Structure formats: structure tokens, C-alpha cells
Amino acid sequence: MSPDAIGAIRIFFLSMLPAAETSAAIPFGILTTNLSAPAILLLAFAGSTAALLIVTPLLYRFGETVARRARLFTLLLERTRIRHASRFGGAYDLALVGLIAMPQPFSGVWTGMLVAFIFGVPLRHAILLIAAGNLVSSLIVLFGVLGIINIF
């Protein structure tokens, strides 16, 4: 297997990790492989989106199961939703995309999945919003890394 193929696999799986995501996978790919920037962007986005498509339905299913069995959990979710509903004024979609689009620690796809579940965003809608925020974040990271490299 060629070094670029191994690098591509590493980028894909690194972007699936909760702490790393595309914020670590894109700089890793730029600095350690000979792949083009669009290829690295695509691999990192695909990896984090794969994690999104695998984990989000499981999280929703697990949460629904727990909610049916544990009344306290249901009460906590309802209280959280009611308590924070006024802060967003119905702009949950924009807030969720914005949270994920900011490339900073603990504000990526994994956090977006949890926030979408807590606030009761329907599953398919949540996946689309999280993917959109992930794409924006990935582009910001890519352009930032390429800009820094061009300076030096």
C-alpha cells in the first residue's frame, strides 16, 4: 500500500475521533501526506460524516430507550429544553450549525449530535444541520492551514 493511501486512511479515521475531528485531520493530512487539499478536505469531511451517520441514530435510539424507562431522565430533558428555548428564539437550526461550524475544541460533530438530541431536533434534520456545520468548519480549517503554510 502506498504512503498516500495509508495517509488517506489515517485522515479518514482521525476525523472520526471525538477530540480530533476535521480540526486535527486536515492539518495532519496537509503536513504528512502528498495528497491535494481538496482530497484531504473530502477525506476528513467523509470521516466525520461517517461518524455522524453511525453514532447519531444510535444516540437517539439509546436516548429514547432510556427516556421510556427512566422518568427522571425525561424530566431533565424537558426541563433543559424549556429552560433554554427562550435563548434561541426558535433559531435552533442556525445555533446548531454555528456551534459546529466554529473550529474549536469540543464544538464539532460529536457535540452537535449531543446538543441536537438534548434539544429534540428530529433525527434527519439534525444530521443535515450537523453535516452543514461540519462542512463550514472543515473549509475554515483548510483555508486557515493553507494560509498559515503560505505565510511561511
C-alpha positions in Angstrom: 0.0 0.0 0.0 1.4 3.4 -0.9 2.2 6.1 1.7 -0.6 8.3 0.3 -3.2 5.5 0.7 -2.1 5.0 4.3 -2.2 8.7 4.9 -5.7 8.8 3.4 -6.9 6.1 5.7 -5.4 7.9 8.7 -7.1 11.2 7.8 -10.4 9.4 7.4 -10.2 7.6 10.8 -8.6 10.6 12.6 -11.6 12.8 11.6 -14.0 10.2 13.2 -12.5 10.7 16.6 -14.4 12.9 19.0 -11.5 15.1 20.2 -9.8 15.3 16.8 -12.4 15.5 14.0 -11.6 17.7 11.0 -9.8 20.2 13.1 -6.9 17.8 13.6 -7.3 15.6 10.5 -6.9 18.4 7.9 -3.7 19.8 9.4 -2.4 16.3 9.8 -3.1 15.5 6.1 -1.6 18.7 4.9 1.6 18.2 6.9 2.1 14.5 6.5 0.8 13.5 3.1 1.3 14.5 -0.6 -2.5 14.5 -1.2 -4.1 17.6 -2.6 -6.0 20.0 -0.3 -9.4 19.1 -1.9 -8.7 15.3 -1.4 -7.8 15.9 2.3 -10.9 18.0 2.8 -13.1 15.3 1.2 -11.5 12.5 3.3 -11.8 14.5 6.6 -15.4 15.5 5.9 -16.3 12.0 4.8 -14.8 10.5 8.0 -16.5 12.9 10.4 -19.8 12.5 8.4 -19.4 8.7 8.7 -19.2 9.0 12.4 -22.3 11.3 12.4 -24.3 8.8 10.3 -23.3 5.8 12.6 -23.5 7.4 16.0 -26.4 9.8 15.8 -29.1 7.2 15.2 -27.7 5.1 18.0 -27.7 8.0 20.3 -31.3 8.8 19.5 -32.3 5.2 19.9 -30.5 4.9 23.2 -31.9 8.1 24.5 -35.4 7.1 23.6 -35.0 3.8 25.4 -33.6 5.4 28.5 -36.4 8.1 28.4 -39.1 5.3 28.4 -37.5 3.6 31.3 -36.2 6.5 33.5 -38.8 9.2 34.2 -36.0 11.4 35.8 -34.1 11.4 32.5 -37.2 12.5 30.7 -37.9 15.3 33.2 -34.3 16.5 32.9 -34.5 16.7 29.1 -37.8 18.5 29.2 -36.5 21.0 31.8 -33.4 21.7 29.7 -35.4 22.2 26.5 -37.9 24.6 28.2 -35.1 26.4 30.1 -33.0 27.1 27.0 -35.8 27.6 24.4 -36.0 31.3 25.1 -32.3 31.8 24.4 -32.5 30.7 20.9 -35.9 32.2 20.0 -36.6 29.4 17.5 -33.3 29.7 15.8 -32.1 26.2 16.8 -31.1 25.4 13.3 -28.7 28.4 13.0 -27.4 27.9 16.5 -26.6 24.2 15.9 -24.9 24.9 12.6 -23.0 27.8 14.2 -21.9 25.7 17.1 -20.4 23.0 14.8 -19.0 25.5 12.3 -16.7 27.1 14.8 -13.5 25.1 14.6 -12.6 25.0 18.3 -12.2 22.1 20.8 -15.4 20.4 21.8 -17.7 22.1 19.3 -17.7 19.7 16.4 -19.8 16.9 15.1 -19.9 14.9 18.4 -21.0 17.9 20.4 -23.6 18.7 17.7 -25.0 15.2 18.0 -25.5 15.5 21.7 -26.9 19.0 21.5 -29.4 18.0 18.8 -30.6 15.1 20.9 -30.9 17.2 24.1 -32.9 19.8 22.3 -35.1 17.3 20.5 -34.1 18.2 16.9 -35.6 15.5 14.6 -33.0 12.9 13.6 -32.9 13.5 9.8 -33.0 17.3 10.3 -30.2 17.1 12.9 -28.0 15.0 10.5 -28.4 17.6 7.8 -27.7 20.6 10.1 -24.6 18.9 11.6 -23.2 18.0 8.2 -23.7 21.6 7.1 -21.8 22.9 10.1 -19.2 20.3 9.6 -18.6 21.4 6.0 -18.2 25.0 7.1 -15.8 24.1 9.8 -13.8 21.9 7.5 -13.5 24.7 5.0 -12.4 27.2 7.7 -9.8 24.8 9.0 -8.5 24.0 5.5 -8.2 27.7 4.4 -6.6 28.5 7.8 -4.0 25.8 7.5 -3.2 26.7 3.8 -3.0 30.4 4.7 -0.5 29.7 7.6 1.6 27.4 5.3 1.7 30.1 2.6 2.9 32.7 5.1 5.9 30.5 5.9 
